[in-house]
Amino acid sequence: MNDSDVCVLIPTLDEAETIGPVIDGFVEHGFENILVVDGGSTDGTRDLASERGARVVQQRGEGKGQAVREAFEYIETPYVLMLDGDMTYDPADARKMLEPLFEGRADHVIGDRFADMHDEAMPRLNQLGNRLINGAFATIHGRNLGDILSGYRAFTLDSVRRIELESDGFTIETELAVECVKHGIRTAVVPVSYHPRPDDSDTNLHPVKDGGRIILALYSLAKLNNPLFYFGSVGIASGLAGALLGAWVGYEWWVVGISHQVYAVVAGVAILLGAQLLMFAVLSDMIVAVNREQTHRLEALADRISPESRNGHGRGPLDPDAVTRSTDATDRVAREERERELRPEE
């Protein structure tokens, strides 16, 4: 593998103060395939990026997530190195980010900003929010990926085509981390440097508003990856609320002598709803586990039967004809097994 196999992806929005040095830094380190997807900058970001030799595409929609999704329409190289255009990430860390991909140890790499964070690179409120979100991710999805909100990523094009991205804004990093866990994509965490933004560069991130959106996205994405937590947490909350309300109703009736029939009905409904949600959570978790196992088996079987179905030695989109052949072969094997089971013993 060499540098020509890598596309450096930079989503931008009003980054005129920093986009030039960012592109120059990667060119100096040997990366000449640079794609800038711009979200409608009004400060000349696109012109500056073009002058530095980058391919520039103006995105059709709005938001960083939309820019990332549209970028995959223009990328043909097997590897992608993604980062922000604000000079907070160091081009010197690019080799370190790509190493797990080149060596075949991972398909997705996250740059851990907390490993070497410079002074004043991130406000304390943002650091606290990042820590809380990372802890919540580890609890909900069962994987500690260090810094899921990091914008410094490296991944194979084949791995990102296996997942479905829907985020439009800054929740794209969260969705990428969740999808990696959901689809069993091998993920590595690499320590990187994180620098302060230049004084003349303004951030597009709003800590409170975007932080709330990230937390909401983290919880909503658990619906398909960890339904036991998603539905179970609501069920436990409903059951506890019903139990507390029921205890108060019982106390009022037994000690004070006042009967709260309406509140008693509400408490009973809340307890029943909580119990039903818990049962639904367990069933949903079993279904997701079975579906995930079957998906992994089908992917492994498709790779064994039709290794030629992937372009470029296992990279690129699946060939529909090859997938059909794999499916037919799978059906044939299952049919032969059923015939052997039904065949009378000799």
C-alpha positions as CSV (number, residue, x, y, z in Angstrom):
1,M,0.0,0.0,0.0
2,N,1.1,3.6,-0.7
3,D,-0.1,7.1,-0.3
4,S,-1.9,7.1,-3.7
5,D,-4.3,4.6,-2.1
6,V,-5.5,7.2,0.4
7,C,-8.0,10.0,-0.1
8,V,-7.7,12.8,2.5
9,L,-11.3,14.0,3.1
10,I,-11.9,17.4,4.6
11,P,-15.4,18.7,5.2
12,T,-15.4,22.5,5.5
13,L,-17.6,25.5,6.3
14,D,-15.9,28.9,6.4
15,E,-12.4,27.7,7.0
16,A,-10.5,30.3,4.9
17,E,-8.1,31.0,7.8
18,T,-6.9,27.4,8.1
19,I,-7.7,25.3,5.0
20,G,-4.6,26.4,3.1
21,P,-2.1,25.3,5.8
22,V,-4.0,22.0,6.4
23,I,-3.8,21.1,2.7
24,D,-0.1,22.1,2.5
25,G,0.7,19.9,5.6
26,F,-0.7,16.8,4.0
27,V,0.9,17.5,0.6
28,E,4.3,17.9,2.5
29,H,3.7,14.4,4.0
30,G,3.1,12.9,0.6
31,F,-0.7,12.9,0.4
32,E,-1.8,14.6,-2.9
33,N,-5.3,13.1,-3.3
34,I,-7.2,15.6,-1.2
35,L,-11.0,16.1,-1.4
36,V,-12.6,19.1,0.2
37,V,-16.4,19.0,0.5
38,D,-17.6,22.5,1.3
39,G,-21.0,23.2,3.0
40,G,-21.5,26.6,1.3
41,S,-18.7,28.8,2.6
42,T,-18.9,32.5,2.0
43,D,-15.3,33.4,3.0
44,G,-13.5,32.0,-0.1
45,T,-12.7,28.6,1.4
46,R,-13.4,26.8,-1.9
47,D,-11.1,29.1,-3.9
48,L,-8.2,28.7,-1.5
49,A,-8.6,24.9,-1.4
50,S,-8.6,24.8,-5.2
51,E,-5.4,27.0,-5.4
52,R,-3.7,24.5,-3.1
53,G,-4.4,21.6,-5.5
54,A,-7.3,20.0,-3.7
55,R,-10.5,18.7,-5.4
56,V,-13.3,20.8,-4.3
57,V,-17.0,19.8,-4.2
58,Q,-19.8,21.9,-3.0
59,Q,-22.3,19.7,-1.1
60,R,-25.9,19.7,-2.0
61,G,-27.3,19.6,1.5
62,E,-26.2,21.1,4.8
63,G,-24.2,19.8,7.8
64,K,-21.0,17.9,8.3
65,G,-22.8,14.5,8.2
66,Q,-24.3,15.3,4.8
67,A,-20.9,16.4,3.5
68,V,-19.4,13.1,4.6
69,R,-22.1,11.0,3.0
70,E,-21.9,12.9,-0.3
71,A,-18.1,12.6,-0.3
72,F,-18.3,8.8,-0.8
73,E,-19.8,9.5,-4.2
74,Y,-16.4,10.9,-5.3
75,I,-13.9,8.7,-3.6
76,E,-12.5,5.7,-5.4
77,T,-9.4,4.9,-3.3
78,P,-9.5,2.0,-0.9
79,Y,-8.6,4.1,2.1
80,V,-10.0,7.4,3.5
81,L,-8.4,9.7,6.0
82,M,-11.0,12.2,7.3
83,L,-10.4,15.3,9.5
84,D,-11.6,18.8,10.1
85,G,-10.1,21.8,8.2
86,D,-9.5,23.9,11.3
87,M,-5.8,23.0,12.0
88,T,-6.6,21.2,15.2
89,Y,-5.3,17.9,13.9
90,D,-1.7,17.2,12.9
91,P,-0.8,15.9,9.4
92,A,2.2,14.3,11.0
93,D,-0.2,11.8,12.7
94,A,-1.5,10.6,9.3
95,R,0.9,7.6,9.0
96,K,0.1,6.5,12.5
97,M,-3.6,6.6,11.7
98,L,-3.2,4.6,8.5
99,E,-0.9,2.0,9.9
100,P,-3.6,-0.3,11.4
101,L,-5.4,-0.2,8.0
102,F,-2.3,-1.0,5.9
103,E,-1.3,-3.8,8.3
104,G,-4.8,-5.3,8.1
105,R,-5.3,-5.0,11.9
106,A,-8.4,-2.7,11.6
107,D,-10.9,-1.4,9.2
108,H,-11.7,1.8,11.1
109,V,-9.4,4.0,13.1
110,I,-10.2,6.7,15.7
111,G,-7.7,9.4,16.7
112,D,-7.8,9.8,20.5
113,R,-7.4,13.6,21.1
114,F,-7.1,13.2,24.9
115,A,-3.8,11.3,24.5
116,D,-1.9,14.6,23.6
117,M,-4.3,17.5,24.0
118,H,-2.5,20.9,24.0
119,D,-3.4,23.6,26.5
120,E,-6.5,25.5,25.6
121,A,-7.3,23.1,22.7
122,M,-10.6,22.3,24.2
123,P,-12.6,24.2,26.9
124,R,-13.2,22.4,30.2
125,L,-17.0,22.3,29.6
126,N,-16.3,20.5,26.3
127,Q,-13.9,18.1,27.9
128,L,-16.4,17.2,30.6
129,G,-19.1,16.7,27.9
130,N,-16.8,14.5,25.9
131,R,-16.0,12.4,28.9
132,L,-19.6,11.9,29.8
133,I,-20.6,11.0,26.2
134,N,-17.7,8.5,25.9
135,G,-18.7,6.9,29.2
136,A,-22.3,6.7,28.1
137,F,-21.3,5.1,24.8
138,A,-19.2,2.5,26.6
139,T,-22.2,1.7,28.9
140,I,-24.8,1.6,26.2
141,H,-22.9,-0.2,23.4
142,G,-20.4,-2.2,25.4
143,R,-17.2,-0.9,23.8
144,N,-14.7,1.7,25.0
145,L,-13.5,3.5,21.9
146,G,-11.6,6.2,23.7
147,D,-12.8,9.3,21.9
148,I,-15.9,8.7,19.8
149,L,-16.4,12.4,19.0
150,S,-12.9,12.7,17.4
151,G,-13.0,14.1,13.8
152,Y,-9.7,12.4,12.9
153,R,-10.7,9.1,11.3
154,A,-9.2,6.6,8.9
155,F,-11.2,3.8,7.4
156,T,-11.5,1.5,4.4
157,L,-14.0,2.4,1.8
158,D,-15.3,-1.1,1.8
159,S,-16.1,-0.9,5.6
160,V,-18.0,2.4,5.3
161,R,-20.1,1.0,2.4
162,R,-21.3,-1.7,4.7
163,I,-23.0,0.8,7.0
164,E,-26.0,3.1,6.7
165,L,-25.3,6.7,7.7
166,E,-28.2,9.1,8.2
167,S,-26.7,12.0,10.4
168,D,-26.6,15.4,8.9
169,G,-24.6,17.4,11.5
170,F,-22.0,16.9,14.1
171,T,-23.6,13.6,15.2
172,I,-21.8,11.8,12.3
173,E,-18.9,10.8,14.5
174,T,-21.2,9.2,17.0
175,E,-23.1,7.4,14.3
176,L,-19.9,6.1,12.8
177,A,-18.8,4.7,16.2
178,V,-22.2,3.1,16.8
179,E,-22.3,1.5,13.3
180,C,-18.8,0.1,13.8
181,V,-20.0,-1.7,16.9
182,K,-23.3,-2.7,15.3
183,H,-21.7,-4.3,12.2
184,G,-18.6,-5.8,14.0
185,I,-16.2,-3.6,12.1
186,R,-12.7,-3.9,13.5
187,T,-11.9,-0.6,15.2
188,A,-8.6,0.7,16.5
189,V,-7.8,3.7,18.7
190,V,-4.6,5.7,18.0
191,P,-3.3,8.5,20.1
192,V,-3.0,11.8,18.2
193,S,-2.2,15.4,18.9
194,Y,-4.9,18.0,19.3
195,H,-4.1,21.7,18.9
196,P,-6.0,24.9,19.7
197,R,-7.8,26.6,16.8
198,P,-6.0,29.7,15.5
199,D,-7.4,33.0,17.0
200,D,-8.9,34.1,13.7
201,S,-10.7,30.8,13.2
202,D,-14.3,30.5,14.6
203,T,-15.7,27.1,15.5
204,N,-19.0,25.9,14.0
205,L,-19.7,23.8,17.0
206,H,-22.2,24.9,19.6
207,P,-21.4,23.0,22.8
208,V,-24.8,23.0,24.5
209,K,-27.0,22.6,21.4
210,D,-24.8,20.2,19.5
211,G,-24.0,18.3,22.7
212,G,-27.7,17.7,23.4
213,R,-28.1,16.5,19.8
214,I,-25.2,14.1,20.2
215,I,-26.6,12.6,23.5
216,L,-30.0,12.2,21.9
217,A,-28.5,10.5,18.8
218,L,-26.4,8.2,21.1
219,Y,-29.6,7.1,22.8
220,S,-31.8,6.8,19.7
221,L,-29.1,4.7,17.9
222,A,-29.2,2.2,20.7
223,K,-32.7,1.1,19.4
224,L,-31.2,-1.2,16.9
225,N,-27.8,-2.0,18.5
226,N,-28.8,-2.4,22.1
227,P,-32.6,-2.6,22.4
228,L,-32.3,-4.1,25.9
229,F,-31.0,-0.7,27.1
230,Y,-33.2,1.4,24.8
231,F,-36.5,-0.1,25.9
232,G,-35.4,-1.5,29.2
233,S,-34.4,2.0,30.5
234,V,-37.8,3.4,29.7
235,G,-39.5,0.3,31.2
236,I,-37.5,0.6,34.5
237,A,-38.3,4.3,34.7
238,S,-42.0,3.7,34.2
239,G,-42.0,0.8,36.7
240,L,-40.2,2.9,39.4
241,A,-42.5,5.8,38.8
242,G,-45.5,3.6,39.1
243,A,-44.2,1.9,42.3
244,L,-43.4,5.3,43.9
245,L,-46.8,6.6,43.1
246,G,-48.5,3.4,44.3
247,A,-46.5,3.6,47.6
248,W,-47.7,7.2,48.1
249,V,-51.3,6.2,47.3
250,G,-51.1,3.3,49.8
251,Y,-49.6,5.5,52.5
252,E,-52.4,8.1,52.0
253,W,-55.1,5.4,52.2
254,W,-53.6,3.5,55.2
255,V,-52.3,6.3,57.4
256,V,-54.3,9.4,56.4
257,G,-57.4,7.7,55.3
258,I,-57.7,9.4,51.9
259,S,-58.4,7.3,48.8
260,H,-56.8,8.4,45.5
261,Q,-58.4,6.1,43.1
262,V,-57.3,7.9,40.0
263,Y,-53.7,8.0,41.1
264,A,-54.0,4.3,42.0
265,V,-55.1,3.5,38.4
266,V,-52.2,5.6,37.0
267,A,-49.7,3.8,39.2
268,G,-51.0,0.4,38.1
269,V,-50.8,1.4,34.4
270,A,-47.3,2.7,34.8
271,I,-46.2,-0.6,36.5
272,L,-47.8,-2.7,33.8
273,L,-46.3,-0.6,31.1
274,G,-42.8,-0.9,32.7
275,A,-43.2,-4.7,32.9
276,Q,-44.3,-5.0,29.2
277,L,-41.4,-2.8,28.1
278,L,-38.9,-4.9,29.9
279,M,-40.3,-8.1,28.3
280,F,-40.2,-6.4,24.9
281,A,-36.6,-5.3,25.5
282,V,-35.5,-8.8,26.3
283,L,-37.3,-10.2,23.2
284,S,-35.9,-7.4,21.0
285,D,-32.4,-8.1,22.3
286,M,-32.7,-11.8,21.4
287,I,-33.9,-11.0,17.9
288,V,-31.0,-8.5,17.3
289,A,-28.5,-11.1,18.6
290,V,-29.9,-13.8,16.2
291,N,-30.0,-11.4,13.3
292,R,-26.4,-10.2,13.9
293,E,-25.2,-13.8,14.1
294,Q,-26.9,-14.8,10.9
295,T,-25.6,-11.7,9.1
296,H,-22.1,-12.5,10.1
297,R,-22.5,-16.1,8.9
298,L,-23.9,-15.0,5.5
299,E,-21.0,-12.5,5.0
300,A,-18.4,-15.2,5.9
301,L,-20.1,-17.7,3.6
302,A,-20.3,-15.2,0.8
303,D,-16.6,-14.5,1.1
304,R,-15.7,-18.2,1.1
305,I,-17.9,-19.1,-1.9
306,S,-17.3,-16.1,-4.0
307,P,-14.0,-14.3,-3.1
308,E,-14.1,-12.8,-6.6
309,S,-17.3,-11.0,-5.7
310,R,-15.3,-8.1,-4.2
311,N,-13.2,-5.9,-6.5
312,G,-9.6,-5.2,-5.7
313,H,-8.7,-8.2,-3.4
314,G,-11.6,-7.8,-1.1
315,R,-12.3,-4.1,-1.5
316,G,-15.1,-2.3,-3.3
317,P,-18.8,-2.9,-3.7
318,L,-20.2,-6.3,-3.9
319,D,-20.9,-7.7,-7.4
320,P,-24.7,-8.5,-7.6
321,D,-24.2,-11.5,-9.8
322,A,-21.6,-12.9,-7.3
323,V,-24.0,-12.3,-4.4
324,T,-26.7,-14.1,-6.3
325,R,-24.4,-17.1,-6.9
326,S,-23.5,-17.1,-3.2
327,T,-27.2,-17.1,-2.2
328,D,-28.0,-19.9,-4.6
329,A,-25.2,-21.9,-3.2
330,T,-26.4,-21.3,0.3
331,D,-29.9,-22.4,-0.6
332,R,-28.5,-25.6,-2.3
333,V,-26.5,-26.6,0.8
334,A,-29.6,-26.1,3.0
335,R,-31.8,-28.1,0.6
336,E,-29.3,-31.0,0.6
337,E,-29.2,-31.0,4.4
338,R,-33.0,-31.2,4.6
339,E,-33.0,-34.1,2.0
340,R,-30.4,-36.0,4.1
341,E,-32.6,-35.5,7.2
342,L,-35.7,-36.8,5.5
343,R,-34.0,-39.7,3.8
344,P,-34.8,-43.0,5.6
345,E,-31.9,-44.8,7.2
346,E,-30.6,-47.7,5.2
